[in-house]
Amino acid sequence: MGCAAVSGEVIFDEPGHTRLPHDDDEIVDRAAAVQAVAGRPVKLLTYDARQATRARFAGLTVKKLRDDPDPAEEPDWAAQEACKGTGTRARRKERQAALGEQPAEE
């Protein structure tokens, strides 16, 4: 299992946005809007079968989660540890380690 690139952004609704009456519809609608702006696939993770169906119908990639996780799907934590972050938090921790400082609780 290799290191995968993951990005995160905060995207605000446009001014005047009115929420849809059904929470699942609102979540799917916002994810589809982000996908259109991002220009790449957005994957929706959900335990809810109806929300998964709505999301697929809206053109989203969906990972339907289960209540009882399969032990075979447990991440390879050793491989995850090898994937060091490159963001602001990772660089701050590297600087603190180089100076011998104790990292702040996050």
Buried (B, 14 or more C-beta within 10 A) or exposed (E): EEEEEEEEEEEEEEEEEEEEEEEBBBBBBBBBBBBEEEEEEBEBEBEBEEBBBBBBEBEBEBEBEEEEEEEEEEEEEEEEEEEEEEEEEEEBBEEEEEEEEEEEEE
